[in-house]
Amino acid sequence: METLADGSTIGPYPFRIERRLGSKRGNMAAVYLASAHGPSAPSDYVAIKIAKVATQHGAFNETGLRNESDILSQLTHPSIVRIYPVSPPGASPLRYRARAAIRDEPIFIVLEYLAGGTLQELVAQRPLEVSAKAALEITRQLAAALDYLHLKGFVHMDVKGDNIVFRQPWDRGRKAEPVLVDFGVARRNGEEPLGGAIPYMAPERISGAHSALPSMDIYALGVVVYELLTSKVPFQADT
């Protein structure tokens, strides 16, 4: 999928593309900041996530976005990104994905816009500036999100710094609000696991476990905490 131009639209939806977000992130989808207008607009600004279909993995990417919309539509937690319906208010049932009226007609979803940047960017740009107290508060909120997710019967499977975004830019004088994003490879507890980043993979995942387990998310969160406090992951390898 070619990059959408600033000011463009994606069909008969109340969104106008402002700019692309996180161009270095997201192998399965492109994410754009969009302004929203009209009576069905969920807020002033949203994030539009569009599946990358013009690749050899296009079908897999669309499946991931369907999976993400199905799971997020069942979740409501302050530390999990919010998904908005694309169908108008009052429609029944609500739809949480649609096809964009652009080349290749890829699936898209509409998400809460998070303006604070990723935890990975925080660690890279301001190494060792996060105090132990702040790291514990960030961890507490993310652990609560994972606890909620696991009680709902899901496992994220890709907890890492790039998939944790702050609602507002991180500041020592302001309470951090980390939000877990990117549920494309999330699974139901016990389903066959997909994807994931090697430095954050739990030992049971690397050794070939055939079931998605909550312990895999908990291990990955432990790596995130280590990274917050030391600005590096405990193990780094390509295999």
Backbone bond lengths (Angstrom), bond angles and torsions (degrees), N, CA, C in turn:
res aa  C-N    CA-C-N  psi(-1)  N-CA   C-N-CA  omega(-1)  CA-C   N-CA-C  phi
1 M - - - 1.464 - - 1.523 109.37 -
2 E 1.328 116.85 128.59 1.455 120.07 177.47 1.521 110.22 -73.99
3 T 1.340 115.31 154.37 1.454 120.19 -178.60 1.527 110.50 -65.08
4 L 1.322 116.57 133.63 1.458 120.76 179.09 1.523 109.75 -74.62
5 A 1.313 115.93 140.30 1.461 121.15 -179.24 1.523 110.20 -75.67
6 D 1.331 115.96 146.29 1.455 120.43 174.48 1.524 109.19 -58.25
7 G 1.316 117.02 135.24 1.451 121.32 -179.84 1.515 114.69 91.64
8 S 1.338 117.33 -6.65 1.462 119.98 -178.44 1.523 110.76 -81.37
9 T 1.328 115.64 170.00 1.466 122.01 177.82 1.526 108.48 -123.30
10 I 1.339 115.60 172.34 1.460 120.01 -179.30 1.526 110.80 -121.48
11 G 1.311 115.58 26.89 1.454 119.88 179.18 1.512 111.64 117.01
12 P 1.330 117.09 -157.81 1.468 121.38 -174.34 1.527 112.76 -79.73
13 Y 1.305 115.53 53.64 1.459 121.55 -179.91 1.529 108.19 -125.24
14 P 1.339 117.96 151.76 1.472 120.51 -172.44 1.529 113.78 -81.95
15 F 1.354 116.21 49.61 1.460 119.96 -176.41 1.526 110.81 -132.92
16 R 1.334 114.55 140.73 1.467 121.60 177.39 1.528 107.68 -125.31
17 I 1.318 116.24 124.66 1.462 121.10 -177.83 1.523 110.43 -66.42
18 E 1.329 116.52 127.30 1.460 121.72 177.18 1.530 111.59 -98.44
19 R 1.324 115.98 -48.18 1.474 119.92 177.81 1.521 108.84 -170.05
20 R 1.324 115.01 163.49 1.459 119.41 177.03 1.527 109.32 -80.92
21 L 1.320 115.51 144.73 1.454 121.68 179.02 1.519 109.62 -110.86
22 G 1.331 116.68 142.70 1.456 121.09 172.13 1.504 113.86 52.22
23 S 1.331 117.83 55.30 1.469 121.18 -175.24 1.519 112.59 -61.59
24 K 1.335 117.57 -21.20 1.461 120.21 -179.48 1.527 111.87 -90.80
25 R 1.323 117.21 -1.97 1.467 120.82 -176.68 1.518 110.48 -116.55
26 G 1.304 115.95 155.31 1.450 121.03 172.48 1.506 113.89 88.51
27 N 1.323 117.48 93.36 1.450 121.16 177.75 1.523 111.76 -79.96
28 M 1.327 116.98 -25.12 1.458 121.03 -174.38 1.523 113.44 -92.55
29 A 1.332 117.17 -23.13 1.461 119.92 -174.20 1.524 110.38 -152.17
30 A 1.321 115.39 157.28 1.464 122.22 171.77 1.522 107.55 -102.70
31 V 1.332 116.39 143.47 1.459 121.16 -176.94 1.526 108.90 -120.74
32 Y 1.327 115.95 134.34 1.462 121.94 -178.05 1.525 110.70 -126.81
33 L 1.317 115.94 144.07 1.457 121.26 166.78 1.522 107.10 -79.59
34 A 1.326 116.37 132.43 1.461 120.70 179.90 1.514 109.67 -133.98
35 S 1.319 116.12 141.12 1.453 120.41 170.78 1.517 107.70 -85.23
36 A 1.318 115.11 145.60 1.463 120.37 -176.28 1.519 109.18 -118.50
37 H 1.318 116.35 147.14 1.463 120.44 -178.68 1.518 109.15 -149.69
38 G 1.305 116.29 164.51 1.455 121.24 178.21 1.524 112.61 92.38
39 P 1.328 117.72 167.81 1.470 122.27 -175.33 1.521 113.62 -65.02
40 S 1.339 118.38 -22.19 1.462 120.21 -178.57 1.524 112.85 -95.91
41 A 1.337 117.97 2.47 1.456 120.77 -179.34 1.525 110.52 -71.36
42 P 1.349 118.10 130.58 1.458 120.15 -177.05 1.527 114.19 -75.11
43 S 1.329 117.87 -26.65 1.463 122.26 178.87 1.520 107.85 -166.27
44 D 1.342 116.86 178.58 1.468 119.80 -177.85 1.522 111.86 -66.90
45 Y 1.338 116.22 -38.94 1.460 120.96 179.94 1.519 109.71 -132.30
46 V 1.324 115.91 142.61 1.459 122.01 178.28 1.525 108.12 -137.12
47 A 1.311 115.15 168.51 1.459 121.58 172.07 1.528 108.03 -106.95
48 I 1.322 116.56 124.68 1.460 122.11 177.72 1.527 107.88 -99.75
49 K 1.309 117.49 121.53 1.459 122.45 -179.70 1.521 108.49 -109.14
50 I 1.343 116.38 119.60 1.458 122.20 -173.18 1.525 109.31 -119.54
51 A 1.325 116.89 126.65 1.465 121.63 -178.77 1.525 110.65 -62.63
52 K 1.320 116.35 139.72 1.462 122.27 173.83 1.521 107.49 -84.66
53 V 1.327 116.15 106.05 1.465 120.12 -174.18 1.522 113.14 -103.71
54 A 1.328 118.04 -20.48 1.464 120.86 -176.99 1.522 110.58 -85.90
55 T 1.319 117.35 47.47 1.459 123.09 177.67 1.524 107.99 -138.55
56 Q 1.330 116.53 170.06 1.464 119.71 178.93 1.525 111.87 -66.55
57 H 1.348 115.89 -17.12 1.459 120.66 179.15 1.533 111.70 -104.80
58 G 1.329 117.16 20.96 1.457 120.96 -174.81 1.524 113.78 -57.52
59 A 1.330 116.78 -43.87 1.466 119.85 -179.30 1.526 110.88 -65.04
60 F 1.334 116.60 -40.41 1.469 120.99 177.75 1.523 110.29 -63.69
61 N 1.342 116.74 -40.76 1.462 120.67 -179.40 1.522 111.48 -63.36
62 E 1.321 116.74 -40.97 1.469 119.34 178.06 1.529 110.90 -67.98
63 T 1.316 117.02 -37.48 1.465 119.98 176.64 1.524 110.35 -61.85
64 G 1.335 116.35 -40.32 1.459 120.35 178.10 1.516 112.17 -62.49
65 L 1.335 117.33 -39.89 1.463 120.20 -179.43 1.528 110.81 -71.40
66 R 1.320 116.68 -35.92 1.473 119.24 173.79 1.525 110.08 -61.95
67 N 1.322 115.17 -44.67 1.461 120.73 179.23 1.529 110.27 -59.76
68 E 1.330 116.42 -43.90 1.460 120.78 -179.64 1.522 111.19 -62.76
69 S 1.324 117.12 -44.28 1.471 119.26 -178.88 1.520 110.97 -66.77
70 D 1.328 117.31 -38.93 1.464 120.46 -179.81 1.526 111.16 -63.49
71 I 1.341 116.17 -42.27 1.466 119.80 -177.63 1.520 111.23 -74.14
72 L 1.335 117.78 -48.51 1.462 120.07 -177.02 1.520 112.08 -63.04
73 S 1.314 117.86 -30.46 1.473 120.00 179.64 1.525 112.01 -67.39
74 Q 1.348 116.71 -12.18 1.467 120.92 178.26 1.528 113.03 -101.78
75 L 1.334 116.93 0.52 1.460 120.70 -172.51 1.524 111.31 -117.12
76 T 1.322 115.66 141.49 1.463 121.99 173.19 1.521 107.74 -142.49
77 H 1.323 115.81 103.55 1.466 120.79 -179.18 1.532 108.05 -152.27
78 P 1.337 118.46 139.89 1.466 120.36 -176.38 1.526 114.39 -62.73
79 S 1.335 117.95 -20.50 1.466 119.97 -179.99 1.525 112.20 -107.97
80 I 1.334 116.70 20.55 1.464 122.88 171.96 1.522 107.73 -125.39
81 V 1.326 116.89 131.77 1.461 120.54 -175.31 1.525 110.44 -56.94
82 R 1.310 115.12 140.27 1.461 120.98 -177.93 1.526 109.89 -89.44
83 I 1.341 115.98 137.45 1.457 121.21 174.23 1.521 108.53 -104.39
84 Y 1.344 115.96 142.79 1.458 121.14 179.02 1.531 109.93 -108.90
85 P 1.329 117.74 145.48 1.468 119.35 175.77 1.527 110.42 -69.56
86 V 1.332 115.41 147.74 1.471 119.85 176.51 1.521 110.84 -95.96
87 S 1.310 118.08 -10.16 1.464 121.02 176.24 1.521 109.17 -82.88
88 P 1.317 118.52 154.35 1.469 121.31 -177.50 1.518 112.27 -67.26
89 P 1.346 117.34 157.01 1.469 120.45 177.99 1.523 111.14 -55.12
90 G 1.319 115.89 138.40 1.451 120.76 179.12 1.514 114.61 91.72
91 A 1.339 116.75 -12.51 1.459 119.63 179.23 1.521 109.84 -68.62
92 S 1.307 116.26 147.70 1.465 120.78 -179.93 1.535 109.02 -142.24
93 P 1.351 116.68 125.24 1.469 125.70 -4.40 1.530 110.86 -79.17
94 L 1.325 116.56 160.68 1.451 120.53 177.12 1.531 109.82 -68.02
95 R 1.326 116.12 141.59 1.465 121.24 175.46 1.524 108.76 -106.43
96 Y 1.317 116.11 137.56 1.461 120.45 -177.89 1.523 112.40 -112.87
97 R 1.318 117.40 12.17 1.462 121.33 173.30 1.520 108.01 -155.65
98 A 1.329 114.71 158.96 1.457 120.46 179.47 1.523 107.69 -157.59
99 R 1.313 116.45 176.14 1.458 121.05 176.80 1.519 109.29 -101.96
100 A 1.331 114.74 131.13 1.461 120.25 179.58 1.522 110.23 -75.86
101 A 1.312 116.85 141.37 1.459 122.08 179.21 1.528 109.73 -84.68
102 I 1.321 115.23 61.52 1.460 122.94 177.08 1.521 107.38 -134.35
103 R 1.306 116.81 -179.10 1.462 121.27 -178.09 1.538 111.10 -53.58
104 D 1.321 116.71 135.14 1.467 125.45 179.78 1.535 113.33 71.00
105 E 1.324 118.80 -6.00 1.463 123.56 177.22 1.533 112.58 47.02
106 P 1.325 117.49 59.73 1.464 119.98 -179.13 1.523 112.05 -73.56
107 I 1.315 115.45 156.29 1.461 121.29 173.81 1.524 109.02 -70.72
108 F 1.332 116.41 143.17 1.463 120.71 174.45 1.518 109.70 -136.27
109 I 1.333 115.21 157.82 1.461 122.30 173.12 1.518 107.95 -132.06
110 V 1.318 116.32 162.03 1.462 122.59 -177.62 1.523 108.41 -118.21
111 L 1.329 115.62 124.06 1.456 121.80 -174.78 1.519 111.79 -122.99
112 E 1.310 115.21 161.09 1.462 122.66 170.85 1.541 109.29 -56.17
113 Y 1.331 116.94 135.64 1.455 120.82 176.03 1.526 109.74 -85.01
114 L 1.324 115.87 124.63 1.463 122.98 -179.66 1.525 107.83 -111.09
115 A 1.322 116.46 118.62 1.466 121.03 -168.18 1.517 114.64 -95.46
116 G 1.348 118.11 -2.24 1.455 119.09 -167.86 1.508 118.05 -92.97
117 G 1.326 119.24 0.67 1.454 120.15 -177.81 1.524 111.68 80.68
118 T 1.325 116.08 169.02 1.455 120.55 -175.23 1.527 111.77 -89.13
119 L 1.313 114.68 160.67 1.457 120.02 174.63 1.524 110.12 -63.52
120 Q 1.330 117.23 -35.22 1.465 120.79 177.85 1.520 110.76 -60.94
121 E 1.322 116.88 -41.88 1.468 120.81 178.62 1.521 110.98 -65.95
122 L 1.329 116.60 -38.00 1.464 120.59 177.82 1.528 110.62 -60.69
123 V 1.325 116.27 -46.39 1.465 120.64 -179.14 1.527 110.84 -64.52
124 A 1.335 117.04 -39.35 1.461 120.71 -177.19 1.523 112.26 -73.37
125 Q 1.327 117.44 -38.86 1.455 121.32 -173.52 1.523 113.40 -88.26
126 R 1.349 116.07 -27.91 1.467 119.35 -176.99 1.529 109.23 -132.96
127 P 1.342 117.03 61.31 1.465 120.30 -174.56 1.523 112.50 -59.32
128 L 1.324 114.37 136.40 1.459 123.59 175.33 1.526 113.97 63.57
129 E 1.352 117.73 15.41 1.461 120.38 177.21 1.528 112.12 -87.93
130 V 1.330 116.57 -12.47 1.459 120.01 -179.83 1.527 108.48 -85.00
131 S 1.317 116.37 118.14 1.463 120.53 -179.17 1.527 110.51 -70.79
132 A 1.327 115.66 163.36 1.463 119.96 176.80 1.521 110.50 -59.99
133 K 1.339 117.35 -38.36 1.459 121.14 179.50 1.522 111.03 -63.08
134 A 1.348 116.54 -45.30 1.458 120.21 179.39 1.528 110.87 -66.03
135 A 1.334 116.41 -39.53 1.460 120.30 179.27 1.528 110.62 -62.48
136 L 1.321 116.48 -39.52 1.466 120.08 178.76 1.526 111.31 -65.66
137 E 1.332 117.45 -38.53 1.463 120.19 179.48 1.530 110.37 -67.86
138 I 1.327 116.54 -41.92 1.466 120.21 176.48 1.523 109.60 -60.93
139 T 1.334 116.04 -44.47 1.461 120.80 179.79 1.521 111.29 -62.89
140 R 1.326 117.26 -41.63 1.464 120.72 -179.87 1.520 111.29 -58.40
141 Q 1.327 116.17 -45.05 1.456 119.76 -178.05 1.530 111.43 -67.54
142 L 1.326 116.93 -41.04 1.462 120.05 179.29 1.521 111.36 -68.93
143 A 1.332 116.73 -37.88 1.466 120.27 177.53 1.526 110.43 -63.75
144 A 1.327 116.72 -38.68 1.468 120.06 177.66 1.531 110.46 -64.14
145 A 1.348 117.01 -39.03 1.462 120.56 177.94 1.525 110.79 -64.46
146 L 1.332 117.31 -42.24 1.459 120.65 179.89 1.525 110.87 -68.51
147 D 1.320 117.07 -38.41 1.464 120.31 177.29 1.530 110.18 -60.00
148 Y 1.322 115.96 -45.59 1.467 121.10 177.57 1.532 110.32 -61.29
149 L 1.332 116.17 -46.10 1.463 121.19 -179.00 1.528 110.80 -60.23
150 H 1.318 116.39 -45.20 1.468 120.54 -178.36 1.524 111.35 -67.50
151 L 1.325 117.31 -36.69 1.464 119.72 177.16 1.535 111.36 -65.90
152 K 1.333 116.22 -26.68 1.462 121.02 176.03 1.530 111.97 -79.29
153 G 1.343 116.17 -7.18 1.460 119.69 177.05 1.511 115.47 95.08
154 F 1.359 117.63 14.33 1.463 121.08 -178.06 1.527 111.01 -117.06
155 V 1.339 115.16 156.15 1.460 122.96 173.62 1.530 107.15 -125.84
156 H 1.332 118.00 130.07 1.461 121.37 -174.92 1.525 111.92 -67.38
157 M 1.314 118.26 -46.54 1.462 126.04 175.99 1.529 115.34 74.14
158 D 1.336 118.43 0.92 1.470 118.99 179.38 1.525 110.76 -149.14
159 V 1.335 115.60 43.63 1.462 120.31 177.13 1.527 108.13 -72.37
160 K 1.336 116.48 121.27 1.463 122.45 179.01 1.523 107.85 -164.85
161 G 1.335 115.89 169.95 1.456 119.75 -175.39 1.509 114.43 -59.32
162 D 1.340 118.02 -34.42 1.457 121.02 179.98 1.520 112.54 -70.29
163 N 1.330 116.97 -19.97 1.460 121.06 -178.63 1.519 112.86 -104.21
164 I 1.321 115.52 18.99 1.467 122.30 173.21 1.525 106.69 -123.61
165 V 1.321 117.00 116.59 1.461 122.47 -174.82 1.527 108.76 -122.37
166 F 1.325 116.62 139.54 1.467 120.99 179.56 1.523 110.49 -88.21
167 R 1.332 115.62 142.52 1.465 118.82 178.02 1.523 111.34 -63.91
168 Q 1.316 116.26 -39.25 1.456 122.17 178.22 1.523 108.40 -129.09
169 P 1.333 118.31 156.87 1.468 119.70 178.65 1.528 111.30 -52.77
170 W 1.322 115.92 137.54 1.457 120.87 -177.09 1.523 109.85 -66.97
171 D 1.318 115.34 135.32 1.453 121.53 -179.71 1.514 107.80 -147.23
172 R 1.330 115.68 138.18 1.464 119.62 -178.07 1.525 112.48 -59.78
173 G 1.330 116.77 -29.47 1.455 119.63 -176.65 1.511 114.30 -89.75
174 R 1.330 117.47 2.59 1.456 120.95 -177.03 1.525 109.15 -126.51
175 K 1.308 116.22 142.11 1.459 119.77 177.80 1.519 110.18 -62.96
176 A 1.311 115.84 127.94 1.463 120.35 179.31 1.523 110.22 -70.50
177 E 1.334 116.13 143.95 1.465 121.57 177.09 1.529 108.95 -126.98
178 P 1.335 118.13 79.47 1.462 120.26 178.33 1.519 111.16 -75.18
179 V 1.324 115.49 143.00 1.459 121.03 -177.87 1.527 108.79 -131.21
180 L 1.313 116.55 131.87 1.459 122.19 179.02 1.527 109.17 -82.82
181 V 1.349 116.20 128.82 1.464 121.46 -178.28 1.529 109.72 -126.99
182 D 1.308 115.80 178.40 1.474 125.36 173.28 1.529 112.32 62.93
183 F 1.330 114.75 84.67 1.467 121.86 -179.48 1.528 111.54 -104.84
184 G 1.325 116.98 24.73 1.464 120.80 -176.15 1.516 114.32 -63.35
185 V 1.352 117.53 -33.72 1.471 120.25 179.69 1.527 111.37 -108.81
186 A 1.322 117.61 11.98 1.468 120.61 176.49 1.528 109.51 -61.53
187 R 1.321 115.38 148.07 1.453 120.40 -177.00 1.524 110.17 -132.45
188 R 1.298 115.49 161.60 1.457 119.04 167.64 1.519 108.47 -73.49
189 N 1.314 115.81 147.69 1.454 120.71 179.02 1.525 109.68 -54.20
190 G 1.342 116.28 122.63 1.459 121.14 179.27 1.512 114.82 98.49
191 E 1.345 118.07 -14.62 1.458 120.09 177.66 1.529 110.10 -73.31
192 E 1.336 115.61 164.11 1.458 120.15 178.63 1.526 109.83 -65.99
193 P 1.343 118.35 129.26 1.463 120.41 -177.59 1.524 112.43 -73.63
194 L 1.340 115.24 152.19 1.459 122.14 177.68 1.526 109.15 -131.43
195 G 1.328 116.69 145.60 1.461 121.15 170.25 1.512 114.53 59.84
196 G 1.339 114.18 -158.09 1.453 121.71 -177.73 1.512 111.38 110.74
197 A 1.325 116.64 159.03 1.463 123.14 -179.42 1.523 109.34 -102.47
198 I 1.310 117.43 129.51 1.467 121.91 -172.42 1.528 113.61 -54.85
199 P 1.352 120.93 -45.40 1.475 118.48 -178.17 1.531 114.43 -61.65
200 Y 1.325 117.45 -17.08 1.465 121.52 -177.61 1.528 112.39 -107.47
201 M 1.329 117.14 2.33 1.463 120.48 -175.89 1.518 111.38 -78.10
202 A 1.325 115.35 133.60 1.460 121.10 176.99 1.519 110.24 -68.69
203 P 1.343 117.52 152.92 1.471 120.36 179.14 1.520 113.42 -54.03
204 E 1.341 117.48 -39.64 1.463 119.03 -179.06 1.521 112.04 -67.17
205 R 1.332 116.94 -28.71 1.468 120.67 176.64 1.526 109.70 -72.18
206 I 1.322 117.57 -44.97 1.458 121.49 -179.11 1.532 111.05 -66.13
207 S 1.318 117.15 -33.81 1.467 120.54 -177.91 1.525 112.33 -79.53
208 G 1.347 116.52 1.03 1.458 119.13 170.58 1.507 116.53 104.37
209 A 1.338 118.19 23.46 1.463 119.76 177.70 1.531 109.90 -58.90
210 H 1.321 116.61 138.01 1.463 121.24 -176.79 1.523 112.33 -100.71
211 S 1.317 117.82 11.46 1.461 121.69 179.46 1.521 109.79 -131.99
212 A 1.321 116.48 138.04 1.460 121.16 173.18 1.522 108.47 -72.97
213 L 1.334 116.33 127.50 1.462 121.40 -175.64 1.523 110.45 -127.34
214 P 1.334 118.85 143.22 1.464 121.07 176.67 1.526 113.34 -54.17
215 S 1.342 117.00 -32.09 1.471 120.15 179.94 1.516 111.87 -58.63
216 M 1.324 117.97 -27.35 1.467 121.42 179.59 1.527 110.79 -66.84
217 D 1.332 116.19 -39.90 1.470 120.22 176.18 1.525 111.08 -67.88
218 I 1.334 116.10 -39.22 1.463 119.99 -178.17 1.521 110.72 -65.31
219 Y 1.325 117.14 -41.76 1.465 120.52 176.21 1.532 109.99 -60.46
220 A 1.337 116.28 -46.62 1.466 120.08 -178.64 1.521 111.26 -61.00
221 L 1.337 116.97 -38.25 1.462 119.57 176.59 1.526 110.25 -63.71
222 G 1.328 117.28 -37.63 1.455 120.05 175.80 1.518 112.10 -59.73
223 V 1.326 117.17 -39.10 1.465 121.02 176.92 1.528 109.99 -64.69
224 V 1.325 116.70 -40.70 1.467 120.99 178.31 1.528 110.38 -60.61
225 V 1.328 117.44 -43.39 1.467 120.80 178.46 1.526 110.43 -62.26
226 Y 1.312 116.97 -45.64 1.472 121.70 177.75 1.529 110.14 -56.47
227 E 1.337 115.08 -43.44 1.460 120.83 -179.17 1.529 111.26 -66.19
228 L 1.325 116.74 -39.43 1.461 120.48 177.53 1.525 111.65 -58.88
229 L 1.335 116.30 -39.65 1.462 121.15 -173.04 1.527 113.42 -87.64
230 T 1.335 117.26 -23.23 1.468 119.87 -174.54 1.524 113.89 -121.39
231 S 1.339 117.74 -10.09 1.464 124.21 -177.33 1.526 112.73 66.44
232 K 1.318 117.31 23.29 1.471 121.14 174.62 1.518 108.15 -153.28
233 V 1.334 115.32 160.10 1.461 119.55 176.09 1.518 108.45 -89.54
234 P 1.350 118.21 154.44 1.457 119.95 -176.04 1.527 113.97 -66.42
235 F 1.331 116.76 -30.81 1.470 120.82 179.19 1.514 108.01 -135.37
236 Q 1.335 116.39 136.78 1.461 121.25 179.91 1.521 109.00 -134.02
237 A 1.329 116.56 116.17 1.460 121.28 178.55 1.524 109.04 -159.41
238 D 1.320 115.91 158.14 1.469 120.33 179.99 1.519 111.89 -88.40
239 T 1.323 117.53 -12.90 1.464 121.24 -178.34 1.523 108.84 -134.93
